[in-house]
Amino acid sequence: MEGILAIVDADFWNLEKTSIESSNILSTDTHDLETMILRSGSLDKVVKELVDSTRAKSLCKPIRILLLENALPIGYLRWINSPQKENLCLDFTGLNFENLIDQKTFIININRLIDAVKENSNDYSLDSTYIKSIISDLEKDKHDPWQVCSGHDIIQILSIGLNRNFGYRGGLVTLELLHKIIRLSYSYVDFQQTDLFKEMLKWEEANNPFKILLRFSLAT
């Protein structure tokens, strides 16, 4: 239909080199909208505001790195589960990472992750050793973590860290609230730096007079 543009999460399209056939469909730069936001300076703003710097010093690596490293095995498992890979029909709905991440080291346990997904999917026949070998092979290829990881997974892991490892003691940060804070931290300037923004400009030029982007002007 004329004048309609759809924007979708890339998921694993960028990793799979999947091309979009319609000029009226655009995808996010990274795995999803949340990772686009987190990859920008928004994550640093949230960390600066909500993280107790004294407690964070006990961590072995910067929080941004730890979040990606913890989310990567989950992202790889999701990728393996996809139709482009093994198509395992695993169920990640409602999966809680609380017991999968070590309370002291803040590092995910892959064995617990696979077991939790098997239990969540009610599928105990899955060969854990085989799955771990595929994850290991994918890790060797050094894929861009922003393409592999789900933004929702990263935010859930950050929520656990804030409430348990390195957040202020003033109260719990709910997952829903954290999602809102992260969205609010994303500026229009951040968005202008993305490939998605540039592709939207091109779409507007090709579909005149339809406009979807805000224009700002200084008041005189």
C-alpha positions in Angstrom: 0.0 0.0 0.0 1.3 3.4 -0.9 2.9 5.5 1.9 3.3 2.6 4.3 6.7 1.7 5.8 7.3 -1.3 8.1 10.2 -1.4 10.5 11.1 -4.8 12.0 13.7 -6.3 14.3 16.5 -7.8 12.3 16.8 -10.7 14.7 19.4 -12.9 12.9 18.9 -11.5 9.4 22.2 -9.6 9.5 24.1 -12.7 10.7 22.5 -14.8 8.0 23.0 -12.2 5.3 19.3 -12.2 4.6 18.1 -9.6 2.2 14.8 -7.8 2.4 12.9 -7.9 -0.9 10.6 -5.0 -0.3 11.8 -1.4 -0.2 8.9 -0.7 2.2 10.4 -2.9 4.9 13.4 -1.8 6.9 15.2 -3.5 9.8 17.1 -2.4 12.8 20.9 -2.0 12.7 21.4 -4.6 15.3 19.4 -7.6 16.6 16.5 -5.6 17.8 15.4 -2.1 18.8 16.6 -2.6 22.4 20.2 -3.5 21.3 20.2 -0.4 19.0 19.4 1.7 22.1 21.9 -0.2 24.3 24.7 0.0 21.8 24.5 3.8 21.9 25.5 6.0 24.8 22.2 5.3 26.5 23.6 2.3 28.3 26.4 4.4 29.7 23.9 6.9 31.0 21.8 4.3 32.7 24.9 2.7 34.3 26.2 6.0 35.5 22.8 6.8 37.1 21.9 3.4 38.6 25.2 1.6 39.3 27.1 1.9 42.6 30.6 2.6 41.4 32.1 1.2 44.6 30.4 -2.1 44.2 31.1 -2.2 40.5 34.8 -2.1 41.2 34.6 -5.6 42.5 33.6 -6.9 39.1 36.3 -8.4 36.8 35.3 -6.4 33.8 33.3 -3.3 32.8 29.5 -3.8 33.1 28.9 -3.3 29.4 31.3 -6.1 28.6 29.8 -8.4 31.2 26.3 -7.8 30.0 27.3 -8.8 26.4 29.3 -11.8 27.6 26.4 -13.1 29.7 23.9 -12.5 27.0 25.9 -14.1 24.2 25.4 -17.8 25.1 21.6 -17.1 25.3 21.7 -15.4 22.0 23.6 -18.2 20.4 21.1 -20.7 21.8 18.3 -18.6 20.4 20.1 -18.6 17.0 20.6 -22.4 17.1 16.9 -22.7 17.9 15.9 -20.6 14.9 14.6 -22.1 11.6 17.8 -21.0 9.9 19.8 -23.3 12.2 18.6 -26.4 14.0 14.9 -25.4 14.4 14.6 -27.1 17.8 11.3 -25.5 18.8 12.7 -24.5 22.2 10.6 -22.2 24.4 12.3 -19.2 25.9 9.0 -17.6 27.1 9.2 -16.4 30.7 12.7 -17.8 31.2 14.2 -16.3 34.3 18.0 -15.9 34.4 18.2 -15.3 38.2 19.6 -18.8 38.9 21.7 -19.0 35.8 24.1 -16.2 36.7 26.6 -16.8 39.5 25.8 -14.5 42.5 29.4 -13.7 43.2 31.1 -13.6 39.8 28.1 -12.4 37.8 29.0 -14.9 35.1 26.4 -17.1 33.4 26.6 -20.9 33.7 26.0 -22.4 30.3 25.1 -25.8 31.7 22.4 -24.3 33.8 21.2 -22.2 30.9 20.7 -25.3 28.6 19.0 -27.3 31.4 16.7 -24.3 32.2 15.7 -24.0 28.5 15.1 -27.8 28.3 12.9 -27.7 31.4 11.1 -24.6 30.1 10.4 -26.4 26.8 9.5 -29.6 28.5 12.1 -31.3 26.2 14.7 -33.4 28.1 15.8 -35.3 25.0 18.0 -32.5 23.8 21.7 -33.4 23.7 23.3 -30.8 25.9 26.8 -31.7 24.8 25.9 -31.3 21.2 24.3 -27.9 21.9 27.4 -26.8 23.8 29.6 -27.8 20.9 27.6 -25.7 18.4 27.7 -22.7 20.8 31.5 -23.2 21.0 31.8 -23.3 17.3 29.8 -20.1 16.9 31.8 -18.4 19.5 35.0 -19.1 17.5 33.6 -17.0 14.6 33.6 -13.9 16.8 30.2 -12.7 15.7 29.1 -9.1 16.5 27.4 -9.5 20.0 25.0 -6.7 19.1 23.7 -8.9 16.3 23.6 -12.1 18.4 22.2 -10.9 21.7 18.5 -10.1 22.4 18.1 -6.7 23.9 15.5 -8.0 26.3 18.0 -10.6 27.6 20.6 -7.9 28.2 18.1 -5.8 30.1 17.0 -8.7 32.2 20.6 -9.5 33.0 21.3 -5.8 33.9 18.2 -5.8 36.1 19.6 -8.8 38.0 23.0 -7.1 38.4 21.4 -3.9 39.7 19.3 -5.7 42.2 21.9 -8.1 43.4 25.5 -7.2 42.5 26.2 -3.6 41.7 23.1 -1.4 42.1 22.4 1.1 44.8 20.6 -0.3 47.8 17.8 2.2 47.6 15.3 -0.3 46.3 14.7 -2.8 43.5 14.6 -1.9 39.9 11.9 -3.8 38.2 12.4 -5.1 34.7 9.5 -3.1 33.4 10.9 0.1 34.9 14.3 -0.6 33.6 12.9 -1.0 30.1 11.3 2.4 30.4 14.4 4.1 31.7 16.5 2.7 28.9 14.0 3.9 26.2 13.8 7.3 27.8 17.6 7.6 27.8 17.7 7.3 24.0 17.9 10.6 22.2 17.0 11.7 18.7 20.7 12.5 18.2 21.5 8.9 19.0 18.9 7.8 16.5 20.3 10.0 13.8 23.6 8.1 13.9 22.0 4.8 12.9 21.7 3.2 9.5 18.0 2.8 10.1 17.6 6.6 10.3 19.5 7.0 7.0 17.4 4.4 5.3 14.3 6.1 6.5 15.5 9.3 4.9 16.0 7.5 1.6 12.5 6.0 1.9 11.1 9.5 2.3 12.9 10.8 -0.7 11.6 7.9 -2.8 8.1 8.2 -1.5 7.4 11.9 -1.6 5.3 13.5 -0.1 5.1 11.0 2.8 7.1 12.0 5.8 7.7 9.9 8.9 10.6 11.6 10.7 10.3 14.6 12.9 11.9 17.8 11.8 13.2 20.2 14.5 13.8 23.9 14.0 15.1 26.5 16.4 12.6 29.0 17.6 13.3 32.5 16.5 
